[in-house]
């Protein structure tokens, strides 16, 4: 069963179960060196932010995170 979908428009939207784990790969593919993650308490408390940061760390030699 498919769990991640892609929608192509002016940019690319990636969504679905597990899509947040692709954040690091997407940033690496686009050759992004610096990423700013802005969130709220709800996403922080349910663990989404942690998954984003882990994905970014896995694809980067250098990282800084401040929560």
C-alpha positions in Angstrom: 0.0 0.0 0.0 1.3 3.4 -1.0 2.0 5.7 2.0 3.8 8.7 0.5 2.5 10.8 -2.3 4.1 13.6 -4.3 2.4 16.6 -5.7 4.4 18.7 -8.3 3.5 22.3 -8.8 5.7 25.4 -8.5 7.5 23.4 -5.9 7.1 19.9 -4.6 4.8 18.8 -1.7 5.6 15.5 -0.1 3.1 14.1 2.3 1.8 10.9 3.8 2.8 8.5 6.6 6.6 8.7 6.9 7.1 11.6 4.6 8.7 13.7 7.3 11.6 11.2 7.3 12.5 12.3 3.8 13.3 15.9 4.9 17.0 15.3 5.0 17.1 13.6 1.6 15.1 16.3 0.0 17.3 19.1 1.4 20.4 17.2 0.3 19.0 16.6 -3.2 18.4 20.4 -3.5 21.9 21.1 -2.2 20.6 23.1 0.7 23.2 24.0 3.2 21.1 25.8 5.8 17.6 24.9 6.9 15.4 26.8 9.3 12.7 24.8 11.0 9.8 26.8 12.5 7.3 24.9 14.5 4.8 25.0 17.4 4.4 23.3 20.8 1.9 20.7 19.4 4.3 19.4 16.7 7.1 19.5 19.2 5.1 17.5 21.8 3.9 14.8 19.4 7.5 14.2 18.1 7.3 15.5 14.5 10.1 18.0 15.1 12.3 15.3 16.5 11.8 13.2 13.3 12.6 16.2 11.1 15.7 17.0 13.0 16.9 13.3 12.9 16.3 13.2 9.2 18.3 16.4 8.7 21.1 15.1 11.0 21.4 11.9 9.1 22.1 13.7 5.8 24.4 16.5 7.2 27.8 16.5 8.7 27.2 19.8 10.5 24.0 20.8 12.3 22.8 23.0 15.1 19.4 22.6 16.8 17.8 24.8 19.4 14.5 23.8 21.0 
